[in-house]
Amino acid sequence: MTKTYLELSEEQGSAHKFYEVTIDDANTVSVRFGRIGDSGQSQSSSFATLTEAQAFADKKIKDKQKKGYAVAVQGQGQKRSITRRAVESRPAQIKYSLPIVWRFKTESSAFGVYVDERSCWVGNEKGDVFRLNHTGEVDLHHRLPDGVKCIVADNDWIYIGCDDGNVYDLTGKRPRLSYEIQEKIEIYWLDINDGLLGVSSANGSATVINYEDEEQWSNKQDGTAAWMMRCDDRGKVFCGDSVGIVCYNGPDGRFEWKTPTEGAVLFGWIQNNNIYAATGRNMVQAFSKDGTHLKNYRTDAVVYSCATSPDGAYIFAGDNYSSIYCFDEAGNRLWKLASGCGSALSMQYFNEHLYIVTTDGSIACIDARQESITQAQAGVLPQVKDVKIAATQLSEAMALSDTAIVETAAANATGILVKCIKEGSSLRVKPLSDGYHKDWYVQFPKNLREENAIYIVDDLREATQGGFYRVFGNILKYNQN
């Protein structure tokens, strides 16, 4: 048996990913890879002869060495640096609580939430991702390799950003690895628009990664601890850090403006033409997209999260004393009520309901209609539906084993064909089926790309900006025999 162990060498002299190739006496090549400090993922291939097995192993090793991996001694490398937000949640100091319709506890602090007309998503620091319907029933549970930073949507795509530096696409039945963020970036927050991924980091930098999972640009201004990253439909990128908000032009990273905030930015929201920054100085601040300060919405404590109604008529905030606020656009405080389930670390308003995820790991659906709030202020609350799932269901989650596994399509499978080809030193994917621009690239997971392989996908959708396609749904390997 022979074994080759590699680690990814970084500019700073650190390494956080490993890649191990083993050839056993039965001519089987086993590949194990992942983050240093973790057990990683494994896959194996069998060959008729030792020569074939050795050739396959050599190719795998050379491919990784081209990407900066080097032979190393196992056990000496350090695990990727992770910053988890330091939050302190205190009991609410007010008498009355929010009118909660349903609540589900995920068993660990939750930062990720996304709600649309179909589903409610929540992700926690254990790496659990749950999808619930609007009556609070759990219909999907994935267990990702590391804690969930945030959940973001890009049209119909759902992306999960994790502490392991990976961003996973959850639009198919199996999570797919869409973006691998460089080890040198200590991730704080993520956002995505039309395939362009924005990443804000510990040192205050903003980085944009394109649909081919290639860094497009990275810039930094004066601040650190950039907890706000928002990308809008006009290609602007807004990064909020310890001193204020910076605006860049998304496609080329050109600096456009910066404006100070009253206290460090701890969360960011964007709605229509305005940007909202939750700050450590007990307020949410609103700015126009040209950086003009518009309004302050004052709270009684540090603000961990904020959101607005779609028209911007209502502004919501969650503080570190487990309270939720609502303001009108003019800045008047309409109400303040206790959450009943910890401090809100993220939130979203949808269809007259406010959804929060909290320090105690809950996702809660709050009836934000005025009549319900008025009753709550009088101490009259609805019966809360506490969502439960069986312990076996929780322990038997659909764990992410290997995002590089691709099932072979059945003979009668229907879908759209794409092909992986080599252009220079890069593997690219282009449409093969008729009706598509054959010279356009397809956004496609890099760890699935195999030269000359043909795949069948559920759907190909043209990017809003044009010029490339995006895979939507499931990916299967096409049987060419």
C-alpha positions as CSV (number, residue, x, y, z in Angstrom):
1,M,0.0,0.0,0.0
2,T,1.2,3.5,-0.8
3,K,-0.1,6.8,0.6
4,T,0.5,10.4,-0.5
5,Y,-0.6,13.2,1.9
6,L,-0.9,16.8,0.7
7,E,-1.9,20.0,2.3
8,L,-2.8,23.4,0.8
9,S,0.0,25.9,1.4
10,E,-1.1,29.5,1.9
11,E,0.7,32.7,1.4
12,Q,1.0,33.2,5.2
13,G,2.6,29.8,5.6
14,S,-0.6,28.2,7.0
15,A,-2.5,25.3,5.6
16,H,-6.1,24.4,6.2
17,K,-7.1,21.7,3.6
18,F,-5.7,18.2,3.1
19,Y,-5.8,15.7,0.2
20,E,-4.8,12.1,0.7
21,V,-4.4,9.5,-2.0
22,T,-4.0,5.8,-1.1
23,I,-3.4,2.8,-3.4
24,D,-4.0,-0.6,-1.7
25,D,-3.0,-4.1,-2.7
26,A,-6.2,-4.7,-4.6
27,N,-5.5,-1.8,-7.0
28,T,-8.1,0.4,-5.4
29,V,-7.4,4.2,-5.2
30,S,-8.9,5.8,-2.2
31,V,-9.1,9.6,-2.0
32,R,-9.8,11.4,1.3
33,F,-10.1,15.2,1.4
34,G,-11.4,18.0,3.6
35,R,-10.5,20.6,6.2
36,I,-7.5,19.9,8.4
37,G,-8.8,18.8,11.8
38,D,-11.8,17.0,10.3
39,S,-12.2,13.4,9.1
40,G,-13.1,14.7,5.6
41,Q,-14.9,13.0,2.8
42,S,-13.8,9.8,0.9
43,Q,-14.3,8.2,-2.4
44,S,-12.6,5.2,-4.1
45,S,-12.1,3.8,-7.6
46,S,-11.0,0.2,-8.5
47,F,-8.7,-0.7,-11.5
48,A,-7.7,-3.9,-13.3
49,T,-4.0,-3.3,-12.9
50,L,-1.6,-1.5,-10.6
51,T,-0.3,0.5,-13.5
52,E,-3.8,1.9,-14.2
53,A,-4.3,2.6,-10.5
54,Q,-0.9,4.4,-10.2
55,A,-1.7,6.5,-13.3
56,F,-5.0,7.6,-11.8
57,A,-3.4,8.4,-8.5
58,D,-0.6,10.4,-10.1
59,K,-3.1,12.5,-12.1
60,K,-5.1,13.3,-8.9
61,I,-1.9,14.3,-7.1
62,K,-0.6,16.5,-9.9
63,D,-3.9,18.3,-10.3
64,K,-3.8,19.2,-6.6
65,Q,-0.2,20.3,-6.8
66,K,-1.1,22.7,-9.6
67,K,-3.6,24.3,-7.2
68,G,-0.9,24.9,-4.5
69,Y,-1.1,21.6,-2.5
70,A,2.3,20.3,-1.3
71,V,3.4,17.0,0.3
72,A,3.1,17.4,4.1
73,V,3.3,15.6,7.4
74,Q,-0.1,14.7,8.7
75,G,-1.0,16.3,12.0
76,Q,1.2,19.4,11.8
77,G,-1.3,21.6,9.9
78,Q,-3.8,23.9,11.6
79,K,-7.5,23.9,11.1
80,R,-9.1,26.8,9.3
81,S,-9.6,29.9,11.5
82,I,-13.3,30.4,12.3
83,T,-14.8,33.5,14.0
84,R,-18.2,32.9,15.5
85,R,-20.0,36.0,16.4
86,A,-19.7,36.8,20.1
87,V,-23.2,37.4,21.3
88,E,-24.6,37.9,24.7
89,S,-28.4,37.5,25.1
90,R,-30.0,38.8,28.2
91,P,-33.6,38.4,29.4
92,A,-36.1,41.0,28.1
93,Q,-36.9,43.7,30.6
94,I,-40.4,44.2,29.4
95,K,-43.7,42.6,30.5
96,Y,-45.4,41.5,27.3
97,S,-44.3,39.1,24.6
98,L,-44.7,38.7,20.9
99,P,-47.7,36.9,19.4
100,I,-45.8,33.8,18.2
101,V,-47.7,31.5,15.8
102,W,-45.2,28.6,15.8
103,R,-41.7,28.0,17.1
104,F,-39.1,25.3,16.4
105,K,-35.9,24.8,18.5
106,T,-33.0,23.5,16.5
107,E,-30.8,22.8,19.5
108,S,-28.0,25.4,18.7
109,S,-27.8,29.1,18.1
110,A,-29.1,30.0,14.7
111,F,-27.9,32.8,12.3
112,G,-29.4,31.6,9.0
113,V,-33.0,32.3,7.9
114,Y,-34.7,32.6,4.6
115,V,-38.4,32.7,3.9
116,D,-40.4,32.6,0.6
117,E,-43.8,31.7,-0.5
118,R,-43.0,28.0,-0.3
119,S,-40.7,27.4,2.7
120,C,-39.0,28.7,5.8
121,W,-35.3,27.8,6.1
122,V,-33.2,27.9,9.3
123,G,-29.5,27.0,9.8
124,N,-27.6,26.7,13.1
125,E,-24.1,26.6,14.4
126,K,-24.0,22.8,14.5
127,G,-24.4,22.7,10.7
128,D,-28.1,21.6,10.8
129,V,-30.3,23.0,8.1
130,F,-34.1,22.6,8.3
131,R,-36.8,23.4,5.9
132,L,-40.3,24.0,7.2
133,N,-43.6,24.8,5.6
134,H,-45.7,27.8,6.7
135,T,-47.5,25.8,9.3
136,G,-44.3,25.0,11.0
137,E,-43.8,21.3,9.9
138,V,-40.3,20.1,9.2
139,D,-40.0,18.6,5.7
140,L,-36.3,18.5,5.2
141,H,-33.2,18.2,7.4
142,H,-29.6,18.3,6.1
143,R,-26.5,18.1,8.3
144,L,-23.6,20.1,6.8
145,P,-20.0,19.7,7.7
146,D,-19.7,22.9,9.8
147,G,-21.8,25.7,11.4
148,V,-24.1,27.8,9.2
149,K,-23.1,31.4,8.7
150,C,-26.1,32.5,6.7
151,I,-28.8,31.4,4.2
152,V,-29.1,33.5,1.1
153,A,-31.4,33.2,-1.9
154,D,-30.6,34.1,-5.5
155,N,-33.8,34.0,-7.4
156,D,-34.9,30.4,-7.0
157,W,-31.5,29.2,-5.7
158,I,-31.0,28.6,-2.0
159,Y,-27.4,28.8,-0.8
160,I,-26.0,27.9,2.6
161,G,-22.7,29.5,3.7
162,C,-20.8,27.5,6.3
163,D,-17.9,27.9,8.7
164,D,-15.9,25.4,6.6
165,G,-15.5,28.1,3.9
166,N,-17.9,26.4,1.5
167,V,-21.2,27.6,0.0
168,Y,-23.7,24.8,-0.8
169,D,-26.5,24.9,-3.3
170,L,-29.7,23.2,-1.8
171,T,-31.9,23.4,-4.9
172,G,-31.5,19.7,-5.7
173,K,-32.1,16.6,-3.6
174,R,-28.4,16.5,-2.7
175,P,-26.4,19.6,-1.5
176,R,-23.9,20.6,-4.1
177,L,-20.6,22.5,-3.5
178,S,-21.0,25.8,-5.4
179,Y,-18.2,28.0,-4.0
180,E,-15.0,27.4,-2.1
181,I,-13.9,30.5,-0.4
182,Q,-10.1,30.9,-0.1
183,E,-8.5,30.0,3.2
184,K,-7.0,33.4,3.7
185,I,-10.5,34.9,4.0
186,E,-11.9,34.6,7.5
187,I,-15.6,34.7,6.6
188,Y,-18.1,36.9,8.5
189,W,-21.0,37.2,6.2
190,L,-22.2,36.3,2.6
191,D,-24.6,37.5,0.0
192,I,-25.2,36.6,-3.6
193,N,-26.9,38.1,-6.7
194,D,-27.1,36.5,-10.1
195,G,-24.2,34.1,-9.4
196,L,-21.8,36.8,-8.0
197,L,-21.0,35.9,-4.4
198,G,-20.0,38.6,-2.0
199,V,-18.0,37.8,1.1
200,S,-17.1,40.1,4.0
201,S,-14.4,39.1,6.4
202,A,-12.7,39.6,9.8
203,N,-10.2,42.1,8.5
204,G,-13.0,44.3,6.9
205,S,-12.4,43.3,3.3
206,A,-15.0,42.7,0.7
207,T,-14.4,40.0,-1.9
208,V,-16.5,39.0,-4.9
209,I,-16.4,35.5,-6.5
210,N,-17.8,34.9,-9.9
211,Y,-19.9,32.0,-11.2
212,E,-16.8,29.9,-12.1
213,D,-15.8,30.1,-8.4
214,E,-12.9,32.4,-9.2
215,E,-12.1,35.5,-7.2
216,Q,-13.1,38.5,-9.2
217,W,-11.8,41.2,-6.8
218,S,-11.0,41.9,-3.2
219,N,-10.9,45.4,-1.6
220,K,-10.5,46.8,1.9
221,Q,-11.1,50.2,3.4
222,D,-10.5,51.4,7.0
223,G,-12.6,49.1,9.2
224,T,-12.4,45.6,10.5
225,A,-15.0,43.0,11.5
226,A,-17.3,43.3,8.4
227,W,-20.6,41.8,9.6
228,M,-22.6,43.3,6.7
229,M,-22.4,42.1,3.1
230,R,-25.3,43.0,0.7
231,C,-25.4,42.8,-3.1
232,D,-28.2,44.5,-5.0
233,D,-29.8,44.0,-8.4
234,R,-27.8,46.9,-9.9
235,G,-24.4,45.3,-9.3
236,K,-23.6,47.3,-6.2
237,V,-21.8,45.7,-3.2
238,F,-22.3,47.2,0.3
239,C,-19.9,46.2,3.1
240,G,-20.5,47.3,6.7
241,D,-17.7,47.1,9.2
242,S,-16.4,48.5,12.5
243,V,-16.5,52.2,11.3
244,G,-19.1,52.4,8.6
245,I,-20.5,51.3,5.2
246,V,-18.5,51.0,2.0
247,C,-20.0,50.8,-1.5
248,Y,-18.2,49.1,-4.4
249,N,-19.1,48.5,-8.0
250,G,-19.8,44.7,-8.1
251,P,-18.4,43.7,-11.5
252,D,-15.0,45.4,-11.2
253,G,-14.7,46.3,-7.5
254,R,-14.3,50.0,-8.1
255,F,-14.7,52.0,-4.9
256,E,-17.7,54.3,-5.0
257,W,-18.3,55.8,-1.5
258,K,-18.0,55.2,2.2
259,T,-19.9,56.7,5.1
260,P,-19.4,56.4,8.9
261,T,-22.0,54.9,11.2
262,E,-22.7,55.6,14.8
263,G,-21.0,52.4,16.2
264,A,-19.9,49.3,14.5
265,V,-22.2,47.6,12.0
266,L,-23.4,44.3,13.3
267,F,-26.0,43.4,10.6
268,G,-27.2,44.8,7.3
269,W,-30.4,44.9,5.4
270,I,-31.2,46.2,1.9
271,Q,-34.7,47.1,0.6
272,N,-35.5,49.0,-2.6
273,N,-33.3,52.1,-2.6
274,N,-32.3,52.0,1.1
275,I,-29.6,50.3,3.2
276,Y,-30.2,49.6,6.9
277,A,-27.3,49.1,9.3
278,A,-27.9,47.5,12.8
279,T,-25.3,49.1,15.1
280,G,-23.6,48.6,18.4
281,R,-24.8,52.1,19.5
282,N,-28.4,51.1,20.0
283,M,-29.9,52.0,16.7
284,V,-30.7,51.0,13.1
285,Q,-29.4,53.6,10.7
286,A,-30.9,54.1,7.2
287,F,-28.9,55.3,4.2
288,S,-29.7,55.8,0.5
289,K,-27.7,53.8,-2.0
290,D,-25.5,56.9,-2.7
291,G,-24.5,57.0,1.0
292,T,-26.8,59.8,2.2
293,H,-27.9,59.3,5.8
294,L,-31.7,59.3,6.0
295,K,-32.9,58.3,9.5
296,N,-32.0,56.7,12.9
297,Y,-34.3,54.2,14.5
298,R,-33.3,54.2,18.2
299,T,-33.5,51.1,20.4
300,D,-32.7,50.6,24.1
301,A,-29.8,48.2,23.6
302,V,-27.3,46.9,21.0
303,V,-29.0,45.8,17.8
304,Y,-28.1,42.3,16.5
305,S,-30.4,42.2,13.5
306,C,-32.9,44.2,11.4
307,A,-35.3,43.9,8.5
308,T,-38.1,45.9,6.8
309,S,-41.4,45.3,5.1
310,P,-41.2,45.1,1.3
311,D,-42.3,48.7,0.9
312,G,-40.0,50.0,3.7
313,A,-43.0,51.3,5.7
314,Y,-42.0,49.2,8.7
315,I,-38.5,48.7,10.2
316,F,-37.9,45.9,12.6
317,A,-34.9,45.4,15.0
318,G,-33.8,42.8,17.5
319,D,-31.6,43.7,20.4
320,N,-29.3,41.8,22.9
321,Y,-32.0,41.9,25.6
322,S,-34.3,39.5,23.7
323,S,-36.6,42.3,22.5
324,I,-38.1,43.0,19.1
325,Y,-39.0,46.6,17.9
326,C,-41.1,48.0,15.1
327,F,-40.8,51.5,13.8
328,D,-42.6,53.4,11.1
329,E,-40.6,54.9,8.2
330,A,-40.5,58.3,9.9
331,G,-38.6,56.9,12.9
332,N,-41.5,56.6,15.4
333,R,-41.3,53.5,17.6
334,L,-44.6,51.6,17.2
335,W,-44.0,48.8,19.6
336,K,-41.4,46.8,21.6
337,L,-42.1,43.3,22.8
338,A,-40.2,40.4,24.3
339,S,-39.2,37.6,21.9
340,G,-39.7,34.8,24.4
341,C,-36.9,32.8,22.8
342,G,-33.7,34.7,23.1
343,S,-32.2,37.5,21.0
344,A,-32.8,37.6,17.3
345,L,-29.6,37.0,15.3
346,S,-31.3,37.3,11.9
347,M,-34.8,38.1,10.8
348,Q,-37.1,38.5,7.8
349,Y,-40.5,40.0,7.3
350,F,-42.8,38.0,4.9
351,N,-46.6,38.2,4.3
352,E,-47.4,40.1,7.5
353,H,-45.3,37.8,9.6
354,L,-41.9,38.4,11.1
355,Y,-39.6,35.4,11.2
356,I,-36.6,35.4,13.6
357,V,-33.8,33.0,14.4
358,T,-32.3,33.3,17.8
359,T,-29.6,32.7,20.4
360,D,-31.5,29.7,21.8
361,G,-31.6,28.1,18.4
362,S,-35.3,28.9,17.6
363,I,-37.0,29.9,14.5
364,A,-40.2,31.7,15.4
365,C,-43.1,32.8,13.2
366,I,-44.6,36.0,14.6
367,D,-48.0,37.4,13.6
368,A,-47.0,41.1,12.9
369,R,-50.5,42.3,12.0
370,Q,-51.5,45.3,14.0
371,E,-54.6,43.7,15.6
372,S,-52.4,40.8,16.8
373,I,-49.7,43.2,18.2
374,T,-52.4,45.2,20.0
375,Q,-53.7,42.1,21.7
376,A,-50.2,41.1,22.7
377,Q,-49.6,44.5,24.2
378,A,-52.7,43.8,26.4
379,G,-51.3,40.4,27.4
380,V,-53.5,38.3,25.1
381,L,-51.4,35.8,23.1
382,P,-52.3,33.0,20.7
383,Q,-51.6,29.4,21.6
384,V,-48.0,28.8,20.4
385,K,-47.4,25.7,18.3
386,D,-44.1,24.3,19.5
387,V,-42.9,22.2,16.6
388,K,-41.3,18.9,17.6
389,I,-39.5,16.2,15.6
390,A,-38.6,12.8,16.8
391,A,-35.2,12.3,18.2
392,T,-34.5,9.6,15.6
393,Q,-35.4,12.1,12.9
394,L,-32.9,14.6,14.3
395,S,-30.1,12.0,14.7
396,E,-30.8,10.5,11.3
397,A,-30.5,13.7,9.3
398,M,-29.5,13.5,5.7
399,A,-25.8,14.0,6.4
400,L,-23.6,15.5,3.7
401,S,-21.3,12.6,2.9
402,D,-19.6,13.6,-0.4
403,T,-20.8,16.4,-2.6
404,A,-18.7,14.8,-5.5
405,I,-21.0,11.8,-5.7
406,V,-23.0,11.8,-8.9
407,E,-25.6,9.1,-9.6
408,T,-25.9,7.8,-13.2
409,A,-29.1,8.7,-14.9
410,A,-31.6,6.0,-15.8
411,A,-31.9,5.1,-19.4
412,N,-35.3,6.9,-19.7
413,A,-34.2,10.0,-17.8
414,T,-35.1,13.3,-19.3
415,G,-33.4,16.7,-18.9
416,I,-30.8,18.9,-20.5
417,L,-27.4,17.6,-21.5
418,V,-24.2,19.5,-20.7
419,K,-20.6,18.5,-21.4
420,C,-17.3,19.1,-19.5
421,I,-14.4,20.1,-21.8
422,K,-10.9,21.2,-21.2
423,E,-9.9,24.7,-22.3
424,G,-6.2,25.3,-21.6
425,S,-5.6,24.2,-18.1
426,S,-9.3,24.6,-17.0
427,L,-12.3,22.3,-17.1
428,R,-15.4,24.1,-18.4
429,V,-19.0,23.1,-18.9
430,K,-21.1,24.0,-21.9
431,P,-24.6,23.1,-23.1
432,L,-24.9,20.1,-25.4
433,S,-28.7,20.0,-25.9
434,D,-30.2,22.0,-28.7
435,G,-31.9,25.4,-28.0
436,Y,-29.0,26.8,-26.0
437,H,-25.9,28.9,-26.8
438,K,-23.3,26.2,-27.3
439,D,-20.4,28.7,-26.7
440,W,-21.7,29.8,-23.3
441,Y,-20.3,28.4,-20.0
442,V,-22.5,26.7,-17.5
443,Q,-22.2,27.4,-13.7
444,F,-21.4,23.9,-12.5
445,P,-19.8,22.5,-9.4
446,K,-16.0,22.3,-9.9
447,N,-15.7,19.1,-7.9
448,L,-18.0,17.3,-10.3
449,R,-16.1,18.2,-13.5
450,E,-14.6,15.4,-15.3
451,E,-13.1,15.9,-18.8
452,N,-15.4,14.7,-21.6
453,A,-18.1,13.6,-19.2
454,I,-21.7,14.4,-20.1
455,Y,-24.3,15.3,-17.4
456,I,-28.0,15.5,-17.4
457,V,-29.5,18.4,-15.4
458,D,-33.1,19.4,-14.5
459,D,-32.9,22.9,-15.9
460,L,-30.5,25.5,-17.4
461,R,-31.4,29.1,-16.8
462,E,-29.8,32.1,-18.4
463,A,-28.2,34.5,-15.9
464,T,-30.0,37.8,-15.6
465,Q,-26.8,39.6,-16.8
466,G,-26.7,37.1,-19.7
467,G,-23.6,35.4,-21.1
468,F,-23.8,32.2,-19.1
469,Y,-26.2,29.5,-17.8
470,R,-26.9,28.3,-14.3
471,V,-27.8,24.7,-13.4
472,F,-31.0,24.5,-11.4
473,G,-32.0,21.3,-9.6
474,N,-30.5,17.9,-9.8
475,I,-27.3,16.7,-11.6
476,L,-26.8,13.2,-12.9
477,K,-24.2,11.6,-15.0
478,Y,-25.4,10.7,-18.5
479,N,-24.8,7.1,-19.5
480,Q,-23.1,7.4,-22.9
481,N,-23.2,3.6,-23.6
